Each structure stands twice: as C-alpha cells, then as structure tokens.
Amino acid sequence: MAQRSGQTVRDLRRSSRSAVLQRLYFGGPLSRQELAEGTGLSAASVSNVVGELLAAGAAEECGSVDSDGGRPRILLRVRPGHAHLVGVDVGETQVRVALFDLTLTELAASDQPLSDHGHDVGHVVELILTGIDSVLTSTGVDRGTLLGVGVGVPGIVEQGDPASKGEGVVVHCQTIDWDAVPLGRLLRAGTDLPLYVDNGAKTLGQAEMWFGAGRGARHAVVALFGSGVGACVIANGVPYRGATSSAGEWGHTKVHVGGRLCRCGSRGCLEAYVGAEALVERWGRAPAGSSEKEGLAALLAAAEAGEDGAVALLAEAAEYFGAAIADLINLFDPERILIGGWAGLVLGPRLLPAIRKAATAYALRFPRARTSINLGQLGPDAVTLSAATLPLWHFLESGGALTRPPAGQPVLA
C-alpha cells in the first residue's frame, strides 16, 4: 500500500530498521529505551525492529543495566559475526586485501606486492582477486555472510549505473596511466561478490569521520599523505564529490608555477614537493635498493640525526604542506583538518608543529583560529579498513539486509 509521501509500508519498515541499526552500530550497546530516544521512533516501533534484528542475527543482547525502580534494561549491540566485509587498498607498491567482521575487526589480510608489471590493469585485477580468495580460504567464512568488497583506488572514480552493482565503475588516474579503466567490469569477470569502488582518500575521509579523529565534526578535510597526496572534503557530514566525483585531487593543486615535474605530467603540484616518492627522490641518499617506505624512514632518521640536507628538505616540505592546508582553510572553512596515510603518520609527529605554524602564517586569521590540525587515528593500513566501509554503509542504509543470506536465516526486507 502506498503512503501519501510515496513511501510504501515496506519502505517505512526499512527506514525504521536502518535508523535503529545505525544508532546501535555507532552508539551501542544501547537499551530499547535509549534507541527510542535516539531515533525518535515509538517504543512499539523500536521493539518490533529490535525483534526483527535479533531474529535475523544482526543484533544480540549483551548484558543489562539497572533502571530507576524498575526491571533492569537489556542492552543490545550489533553482532560482530553476523556479516563480513572485504576491504582492498590498491597502493603504490602493493595491493592489500583484508577481511573484517561487522565491527571492522580484521580477521585476515593478504599483502600482494606489485611486480615489475607495476599498475598494469590486468596485474592489479589479478592481485585483488587472489587476495580475496586468500582471506576467504584462510578463514573459511561463509560467502553468504559477505556484504561485499570495497576497493580504494587512486584517481577519479566514475560510479556508473548503481543497478550494475559495481560493474559500471570506471577509473581515471594519470599518475599510474589508467585512462577510463573499466575496473568494475574486469573485477566482475572474476567474482560475483557485490563490488564498491571509490577513491582511497575519500574512503579514508569517511572512515576517519565515523571511527577516527573526525568523530563529532560536520565540516572537515582528511588529507591522505602517502606516495602521493589526496584529500577528502567533508561538508555537513557528507564527502564533497563535485560534478564528476573528482573533487579532492588536492595533491595536484599548484604550489609553484612552472615548478617540479609531477607524476601527473603537470608542473608545480603539491604532490611533487611533499609526496613520499618526491621527498625520497629529492633527498637522493636513500640506501640502494630500499623501498619507498624504507627510504622515507632513512630520510627521517637522517633529519633526526641533524643532517643538514634532510633537515632542510623536511622543513621545506612542512612549509609547503602548511601553506596548502591554509588554502583548504580559506576555501572550505573546516572545523578540523586531519592528516592520515602511511607517510603522514611517519612524518607527522616531527612535522606537525611546523605545518601548523605555516598554516597559521598563510591562512586568514579568523577561520584558522577555528580550525584544528591533527593526525588521523586509523593507522597506516587505514585505506584497507576504510574501503570496507563502502559495503558497510550499504548494509546500514538497507536496514541490515544481506545480499545472500545463509540457508535458514531470516531475510530482512
């Protein structure tokens, strides 16, 4: 039966279930009374929804608390083993695949180094599929509990038709020579799992807002500082994408007209001055045969030891980074700016004071005084975890529906 708003009774049930599930996921354990207060639903509606979630195994009771003069209130939480998620980080030197339970506890991981083929599309697709098979085989997880595979990639991601379930995703990334790569279709040829693909910086931004240093803010920028540089702009709690979902390519804003050549082919990009690859290359004293991460660690150690060249290079990088952050402050007026990514977490403790100082020098005083600049909290493998939030969000929005429930499990509709 259609409602006046155009919603069916089924739509309204799903909406109520989604509201309760989200509240329970991000705020649990909670009692039924607290769920009613937090969602604005009636006690009867909450009781019905909780009953459905318990029957489906999406929620479980986890103790009780005393109430004022009455019976103890039963506490509820999302059941971790009810569903599973796969997160994939297509990085600069490897493809990392991890399996998580519903509360994003990592159960297994597979690190697949990029070979001499580099980011050849067929090679990357093979590594992703191999990694998925590896984490599922090692854990024996029932594929029917998998909500899907979230993939974080560099570059611009065109989502295509939502009804294609990820098959229509196309990726554009000049720095790795991906031009209109039909990544969704290529992955679909090797797996029937639901696919969700997005820019790695955007997935990191969403995860930091949900679980990390962004919690409680509505306007923020999360900077991904790794081999390259990217950003996720959060406006009123939602990632800002722009007309073609390319918003956030902050690493390719210009800090020096006619300056250093960037991997994208242009000159003077921020990434060409502060990206980890650029820093190690400019220093030029990393041990022969060392990886980029080893080279950056050596650069930091040299600076800590007082080597003039390393100290000067990191000081310049901090000023460029701070000035670029000042541009973000002047453009977007965020409450918080968070610096994440593996390189950000390696260099952040040393560079953060100088970055803040430079941001203060270059930003307008009024918005700068109201913007905090801190490090992210999700660790060096944050993109893998944050990619898993893509299928997680679909699960929460749908009110807890599994794509292919295991035999005998009630179906939430």
Secondary structure, DSSP 8 states (H G I E B T S, - for coil): -B-TTS-BHHHHHHHHHHHHHHHHHHH-SEEHHHHHHHH---HHHHHHHHHHHHHHTSEEEEEEE--SSS--EEEEEE-GGG-EEEEEEE-SSEEEEEEEETT--EEEEEEEE--TTTT-HHHHHHHHHHHHHHHHHHHT--GGGEEEEEEEESSEEE---GGGTTTT-EEEEGGGTEEEE-HHHHHHTT--S-EEEEEHHHHHHHHHHHHSTTTT-SSEEEEEESSSEEEEEEETTEE---TTS-TT-GGGSBSSTT-SB-TTS-BSBTHHHHSHHHHHHHH--S-TT--HHHHHHHHHHHHHTT-HHHHHHHHHHHHHHHHHHHHHHHHH--SEEEEESHHHHHHHHHHHHHHHHHHHHHS-HHHHHT-EEEE-SS-TTHHHHHHHHHHHHHHHHTTS--SS--TT-----
